[in-house]
Amino acid sequence: MDTLEKIDLSQTKKIELEGSCNTSDEILIQQVNHNIRLGFRQVKPHNINPNMAILVCGGPSLELTKEALIRSSWAGGKIICVNGAYNWCIENNLKPSACVLLDARETSVRFLEKDVFGCRYLLASQCHPKAFEICRDRDVLIWHACSGGDQEVEVINEFYFGHTFPVTMGTTVGIRSISLLRMLGFNKIQIFGLDSCWLDDKNHAYDQKENENDKIIPVWLRPDGRDDKAQRFLCSPWMIKQAEDFLELIKERGNLFELSVYGPGLIATMLRTGAEIQLETGV
């Protein structure tokens, strides 16, 4: 990110993005149809519990906030990882209590290769069947993202006789995981690696080939009336959408949980400053 003493606000504009799934509805529904018949228990609403959830996403700030993450873990927080952050935690001697997977592509199965004793695997029903196969002897719960729209909802409701609890807000696993954790009874959540921006030429704390060719867009955060405190971030389109989804989640459900977001990323800065995302004109 960059900071400037003064910027020309005429060179910025508000940004609006629409999210889309990286897998066709047809494939999503096929995989859901298969996976819901494997016999795994559904995620269901739980009563509030006193434990702190530590949600570990894959953003590049993980290395910068590792000591704070370790302290939170030592204080008794439960580490819940998404995607490649699961392996990052294992490699950094941090034991995951749970791993969340949303992505429906077969390539995402690689995140689950290592088995951690005592870890629970929270797999979306749209995940590739190989994800459930690799976790067949583990503690698995299935949850429903309903990315395939109304047809997918009908398939799920028909199979479970309407006794379902979809987790539908957000376009990324990081945002969905917040509502998922709330459903599991966690209302106090510390979040690491949910940056929604590049830091030091990195888009993740680890190599992630799916994002190697991401487009990079410069955006600004400007606190109201404080042009001198404006900050410039480099983001991929999905990162901007994720940040917007986070704000929408806070506006609609912010009374349901207490969130702390760590690091110097876009989302943490938005929370701290109250600034809106503005896009440079001509981009």
N, C-alpha and C positions, 0 to 999 in steps of 0.2 A: 504494500500500500504506500501511497505518497501523501504528504501533507503540503499545503501551500498557504502562504499568508493571506492570499486573496485570489479568488477565481472569478471568471466572467460567467455569471449564471445564465447569460443568454446563450451560452454554448452547451447547455445541458437541458434535458427534458425528462419527464417521467417516463418510465418504461412499463409496458404491459406484455406479458408472455402467456402462452397457453402450453400446458404440459401434455405429453403423449407418452404412451407405453412403448417400450422397445420391442414388444412382441405383439403379433396380431391377435385380435379378439378370438379368432378361430382356434389358434394354438392355445391361448390361455384357457378357453373353455374346455378343450380336449384334456389339458393337463389337470384342470380342476376336477373334471368328471372322473378321471382316473384316481387322483390322489385322495379324494374324499371317501373312496371305497376301500382304503387300505387299513382302516380300523383304528387310526390314531385319534386320541381324544381332542376335542375342540378346546381352544382358549375360551373361558367363560368369565364373567365379571366376578371379582373377588371383593371382599370387605377391605377397607383401608388397613394396611399394616404399618408398623413403626419403622420399617427398614428404609434406608436411603438407597435409591437406585442410582448407579453410576453408568450412564449411557455413553458408550465409547464408539464414536463414529470414526471415519477414516481420514479426516482432514489433516493437512500438513502441520497444524499446530500441536499435534500430539507430542512431538519431541519437545516442544517448548513448555508444555504443561504436564509432563510426565511426573515430576515430583509431586505436584498437587494431586494428581490421580493416585499415586502411590499412597499419599497420606489419607486420602478419602477411603481407599481400600483398607488400610490398616485400622481406620476408625470404624470399620464394620460395614461399609457400603457394599452392595451387591453389584458386581461388574456384569453388565449386559452389553455384548458386542454386536456390531453389524458387519456383515461382509468380511472384507480383509482385515478389519480391526480385530477380529477373533484371533487370527494368526499373529498379528502384531502384539497383542497382549500376551499370548503364549511365549513368544520370543523374548518378551521383556519381563518374564517371570511374574505375570499378573494372571491369576486364575479366573477365567470367566465362569460366572454362575449361569449365564444363558447366552445363546447366540441367536440372532434374528436374521432370517433370510426372506427377501421379498422377490428378488429378480427371477424371472421365469426362464432365463436362458441357461443352456447346459453348461456354459463356461463358468457360471457362478458356483457350480458344484464343487469346484476346487477349494473354495473357502472352508469346506466342511471335512476335509480329508483327515485332519488330526482329531482324535477322539480324546476328550478331557473327562475324566471320571467326575461324576457329580454335576456336570454341566447339562442344562436343559436346552433343547433345540426347538426354537419357535419358527416353524416353517410355514410360509403362506401356502394356501392350497393351490395357488397358481405356479409354484416353483416346478422346476423340471423334475419328472419322476425319479431321476437318478439321485436327486437330493434326498428323497425319502428312502431310496434303496441304500445309500451309504450310511444313513442314520437308523436303519431298521432295528438294530439292537441297542439303541440309545433311548434316552428319555425325551420323547418328542411330543410336542403339542402342535396342532394345526390351527391356523387362523385364516381369515378370509379378507382379502384386500378388495375384491370385486372390481378389479381393473377392467374386466370384460363387459362392464355395463349391466343393463337390465337382464340380458339373457343369462349371464353368469349368476346373478342374484336368484333367478328362477331355478337354475340347476341346483344351487346350494340349498335353497329353501325347500325344494321338493325332496331332496335326499334326507335333510334333517327335520322335515315336517315343520319348517318355519322356526325351529329352535336354534337360531344362529345369531352371531354378534359381530357383524362386519366392522372392520377398521378401515375407514374409507378416506380420511382427510390427508392430503399430501401426495406428492409425486415421487418421493424418495423414501427409502427404508428408514432414514434418520427421522424424518417427520412422522411417519407412520408409527415408529417405535415408541414415540412419546405417548400417543393414545393407547397403544398396546400395553405399555407398562402401567398406565393408569387403570386399565381394565383388570390388570393382575394385582391391583391394590396399592401400587406405589403412587403417592401423591407428592413426594419429595424426590426430585430428580436432578442430579448434577450431570451436565453434558460436556463431554470433551470431544474435540475433533469435528464439531459441526460448524465448519468455517464458512462454507459457501463462497470461497475465493481461493485464488492461488496465493501462495506465500513462498518467496525465494525460489521461483520457477518450479514449484511443485504443486500438483493438484490433489495429491494424497500423501500420507505419511510413508507410503510404500509404493512400489511399482504397481500400476493397474492398467493393463493393456487396453481395456475398453475405453479409456479416456485419453489415449495417447494423441489422438487427432482432434481433440476438442477445440472449437473456436474460442478465442479469447476476446472478451468485450470489456473495455474500461468503463467503470461506473463511479459515481460520486456519492458520498454520504455527506450531507450538509445539515448540521444542527440548525434549528430555526433561529434566524437572526444572527448566526455566527459564521459568516463566510470564512473568517480567519481559521476556523477549526474544521473546514471541509477536508475530507480524506478521499483519496482515489484508490480503488481496488480493481484488480483484474479478475474477471469472472468468466466462466463458461455459461452458456445459456441456462443449463439445468441448475447451476448454482444460484442464479438470480431467481429462477422459479422456486427453488427450495426456500430461499430467504423470504419470498412473498408468501409461500405456504406457511412458513413458521409464524409470520405476523398474523395471518388469517386464523391459525390455530389459537394463538394467544388471545385474539379478539373474541373468538367464539367460545373457548373453553378454558381461558386463563384462570377462572375461579376454581377449577378442579384440581390444580396442582401448583407446586412451587418449583420453579425452574431456575437453575444457575448455569450459565453458559460460559465456559472458560476459553481463554486464548484471545489473540488480537484479530480474529477473523471478522468477516462482514456481519454475521448475525450477532455476535457478542457486542460489536460496536454499535449496531442498530439499537440494541437493548439499552446500552449505556447512554447513548446520546439522543435517542428518539428521532434520529434522522431518517428521511425517506431516501430510497434509491433513485438516483437520477442518471440517465444515460447521456453520454457525450453525443452531440449532434454530429451527423456525418458518419456514424458507425453503422 
